[in-house]
Amino acid sequence: MAEQRMSLEDAGRVLGGLHPNTIRSRARNGKYRYETDNSGKWWVFIDPDKAANDPARKPPKPPTMEAPLEPIILSGFKTLEVTIQALNQELEATREERDGLRVRAAVADRLEAETAGLRAQLDYTRETVADLRARLDLEAGERRAVQERLEAIREMPAAPAPAARGRGWWSKLWGRAAND
């Protein structure tokens, strides 16, 4: 099979899980043919058939009795402990945020209820003001009518004063004034 153009990551997988920097270093040393594109990305040319038989390709070593598993397991546990601790901190921060949001939601609910009550009061007040304005307009109309009647009365000519009554015949008979 002919050489194939591959990225450093793909070549690393074909060559048994090598790191891309290892592939780049080998390409610089002349082990693999390579080129870079205009963006600076590296491309290597590898024959997959030859790569399978490459003596430089090293399979991962299984743990042996000479290399005890205990340090590997301990480092894994330490990593897990650090991860668990970080996750617990994130969980606590999330719980605090949730509690804060619950308080804000309660305040928002209370404010919405107060707003609804104030809107009802505003509507009632507007109705009351409208009723008072209507009554005021009615009373002003009545007041104008009363004023017009008073003006009409003032403009009327004065009625003649009643004539003075003289002494009636009965008073003359008895000789007294009528209003004594």
MODELLER restraints for C-alpha pairs under 7 A, 6 or more apart:
rsr = mdl.restraints
at = mdl.atoms
rsr.add(forms.Gaussian(group=physical.xy_distance, feature=features.Distance(at['CA:1:A'], at['CA:47:A']), mean=6.56, stdev=0.5))
rsr.add(forms.Gaussian(group=physical.xy_distance, feature=features.Distance(at['CA:1:A'], at['CA:49:A']), mean=6.62, stdev=0.5))
rsr.add(forms.Gaussian(group=physical.xy_distance, feature=features.Distance(at['CA:2:A'], at['CA:47:A']), mean=5.79, stdev=0.5))
rsr.add(forms.Gaussian(group=physical.xy_distance, feature=features.Distance(at['CA:3:A'], at['CA:45:A']), mean=5.50, stdev=0.5))
rsr.add(forms.Gaussian(group=physical.xy_distance, feature=features.Distance(at['CA:3:A'], at['CA:46:A']), mean=4.87, stdev=0.5))
rsr.add(forms.Gaussian(group=physical.xy_distance, feature=features.Distance(at['CA:3:A'], at['CA:47:A']), mean=4.13, stdev=0.5))
rsr.add(forms.Gaussian(group=physical.xy_distance, feature=features.Distance(at['CA:4:A'], at['CA:45:A']), mean=5.19, stdev=0.5))
rsr.add(forms.Gaussian(group=physical.xy_distance, feature=features.Distance(at['CA:4:A'], at['CA:46:A']), mean=5.42, stdev=0.5))
rsr.add(forms.Gaussian(group=physical.xy_distance, feature=features.Distance(at['CA:4:A'], at['CA:47:A']), mean=6.05, stdev=0.5))
rsr.add(forms.Gaussian(group=physical.xy_distance, feature=features.Distance(at['CA:5:A'], at['CA:43:A']), mean=6.28, stdev=0.5))
rsr.add(forms.Gaussian(group=physical.xy_distance, feature=features.Distance(at['CA:5:A'], at['CA:44:A']), mean=5.66, stdev=0.5))
rsr.add(forms.Gaussian(group=physical.xy_distance, feature=features.Distance(at['CA:5:A'], at['CA:45:A']), mean=4.54, stdev=0.5))
rsr.add(forms.Gaussian(group=physical.xy_distance, feature=features.Distance(at['CA:5:A'], at['CA:46:A']), mean=6.72, stdev=0.5))
rsr.add(forms.Gaussian(group=physical.xy_distance, feature=features.Distance(at['CA:6:A'], at['CA:43:A']), mean=5.52, stdev=0.5))
rsr.add(forms.Gaussian(group=physical.xy_distance, feature=features.Distance(at['CA:6:A'], at['CA:44:A']), mean=5.44, stdev=0.5))
rsr.add(forms.Gaussian(group=physical.xy_distance, feature=features.Distance(at['CA:6:A'], at['CA:45:A']), mean=6.24, stdev=0.5))
rsr.add(forms.Gaussian(group=physical.xy_distance, feature=features.Distance(at['CA:7:A'], at['CA:42:A']), mean=6.45, stdev=0.5))
rsr.add(forms.Gaussian(group=physical.xy_distance, feature=features.Distance(at['CA:7:A'], at['CA:43:A']), mean=4.84, stdev=0.5))
rsr.add(forms.Gaussian(group=physical.xy_distance, feature=features.Distance(at['CA:7:A'], at['CA:44:A']), mean=6.34, stdev=0.5))
rsr.add(forms.Gaussian(group=physical.xy_distance, feature=features.Distance(at['CA:8:A'], at['CA:20:A']), mean=4.96, stdev=0.5))
rsr.add(forms.Gaussian(group=physical.xy_distance, feature=features.Distance(at['CA:8:A'], at['CA:23:A']), mean=6.29, stdev=0.5))
rsr.add(forms.Gaussian(group=physical.xy_distance, feature=features.Distance(at['CA:8:A'], at['CA:24:A']), mean=6.96, stdev=0.5))
rsr.add(forms.Gaussian(group=physical.xy_distance, feature=features.Distance(at['CA:8:A'], at['CA:42:A']), mean=6.59, stdev=0.5))
rsr.add(forms.Gaussian(group=physical.xy_distance, feature=features.Distance(at['CA:8:A'], at['CA:43:A']), mean=6.32, stdev=0.5))
rsr.add(forms.Gaussian(group=physical.xy_distance, feature=features.Distance(at['CA:8:A'], at['CA:44:A']), mean=6.67, stdev=0.5))
rsr.add(forms.Gaussian(group=physical.xy_distance, feature=features.Distance(at['CA:9:A'], at['CA:20:A']), mean=5.35, stdev=0.5))
rsr.add(forms.Gaussian(group=physical.xy_distance, feature=features.Distance(at['CA:12:A'], at['CA:18:A']), mean=4.43, stdev=0.5))
rsr.add(forms.Gaussian(group=physical.xy_distance, feature=features.Distance(at['CA:12:A'], at['CA:19:A']), mean=5.78, stdev=0.5))
rsr.add(forms.Gaussian(group=physical.xy_distance, feature=features.Distance(at['CA:12:A'], at['CA:20:A']), mean=5.82, stdev=0.5))
rsr.add(forms.Gaussian(group=physical.xy_distance, feature=features.Distance(at['CA:12:A'], at['CA:23:A']), mean=6.49, stdev=0.5))
rsr.add(forms.Gaussian(group=physical.xy_distance, feature=features.Distance(at['CA:14:A'], at['CA:48:A']), mean=6.86, stdev=0.5))
rsr.add(forms.Gaussian(group=physical.xy_distance, feature=features.Distance(at['CA:14:A'], at['CA:51:A']), mean=6.99, stdev=0.5))
rsr.add(forms.Gaussian(group=physical.xy_distance, feature=features.Distance(at['CA:15:A'], at['CA:51:A']), mean=5.87, stdev=0.5))
rsr.add(forms.Gaussian(group=physical.xy_distance, feature=features.Distance(at['CA:15:A'], at['CA:57:A']), mean=6.03, stdev=0.5))
rsr.add(forms.Gaussian(group=physical.xy_distance, feature=features.Distance(at['CA:16:A'], at['CA:57:A']), mean=6.13, stdev=0.5))
rsr.add(forms.Gaussian(group=physical.xy_distance, feature=features.Distance(at['CA:16:A'], at['CA:59:A']), mean=6.73, stdev=0.5))
rsr.add(forms.Gaussian(group=physical.xy_distance, feature=features.Distance(at['CA:26:A'], at['CA:32:A']), mean=6.51, stdev=0.5))
rsr.add(forms.Gaussian(group=physical.xy_distance, feature=features.Distance(at['CA:27:A'], at['CA:33:A']), mean=6.12, stdev=0.5))
rsr.add(forms.Gaussian(group=physical.xy_distance, feature=features.Distance(at['CA:27:A'], at['CA:34:A']), mean=6.23, stdev=0.5))
rsr.add(forms.Gaussian(group=physical.xy_distance, feature=features.Distance(at['CA:32:A'], at['CA:44:A']), mean=6.56, stdev=0.5))
rsr.add(forms.Gaussian(group=physical.xy_distance, feature=features.Distance(at['CA:32:A'], at['CA:45:A']), mean=6.51, stdev=0.5))
rsr.add(forms.Gaussian(group=physical.xy_distance, feature=features.Distance(at['CA:32:A'], at['CA:46:A']), mean=6.88, stdev=0.5))
rsr.add(forms.Gaussian(group=physical.xy_distance, feature=features.Distance(at['CA:33:A'], at['CA:44:A']), mean=5.82, stdev=0.5))
rsr.add(forms.Gaussian(group=physical.xy_distance, feature=features.Distance(at['CA:33:A'], at['CA:45:A']), mean=5.48, stdev=0.5))
rsr.add(forms.Gaussian(group=physical.xy_distance, feature=features.Distance(at['CA:34:A'], at['CA:43:A']), mean=5.53, stdev=0.5))
rsr.add(forms.Gaussian(group=physical.xy_distance, feature=features.Distance(at['CA:34:A'], at['CA:44:A']), mean=4.20, stdev=0.5))
rsr.add(forms.Gaussian(group=physical.xy_distance, feature=features.Distance(at['CA:34:A'], at['CA:45:A']), mean=6.01, stdev=0.5))
rsr.add(forms.Gaussian(group=physical.xy_distance, feature=features.Distance(at['CA:35:A'], at['CA:42:A']), mean=5.99, stdev=0.5))
rsr.add(forms.Gaussian(group=physical.xy_distance, feature=features.Distance(at['CA:35:A'], at['CA:43:A']), mean=5.36, stdev=0.5))
rsr.add(forms.Gaussian(group=physical.xy_distance, feature=features.Distance(at['CA:35:A'], at['CA:44:A']), mean=6.53, stdev=0.5))
rsr.add(forms.Gaussian(group=physical.xy_distance, feature=features.Distance(at['CA:36:A'], at['CA:42:A']), mean=4.57, stdev=0.5))
rsr.add(forms.Gaussian(group=physical.xy_distance, feature=features.Distance(at['CA:36:A'], at['CA:43:A']), mean=5.97, stdev=0.5))
rsr.add(forms.Gaussian(group=physical.xy_distance, feature=features.Distance(at['CA:63:A'], at['CA:69:A']), mean=6.86, stdev=0.5))
rsr.add(forms.Gaussian(group=physical.xy_distance, feature=features.Distance(at['CA:167:A'], at['CA:177:A']), mean=6.75, stdev=0.5))
rsr.add(forms.Gaussian(group=physical.xy_distance, feature=features.Distance(at['CA:167:A'], at['CA:178:A']), mean=6.58, stdev=0.5))
rsr.add(forms.Gaussian(group=physical.xy_distance, feature=features.Distance(at['CA:171:A'], at['CA:177:A']), mean=6.02, stdev=0.5))
rsr.add(forms.Gaussian(group=physical.xy_distance, feature=features.Distance(at['CA:171:A'], at['CA:178:A']), mean=6.09, stdev=0.5))
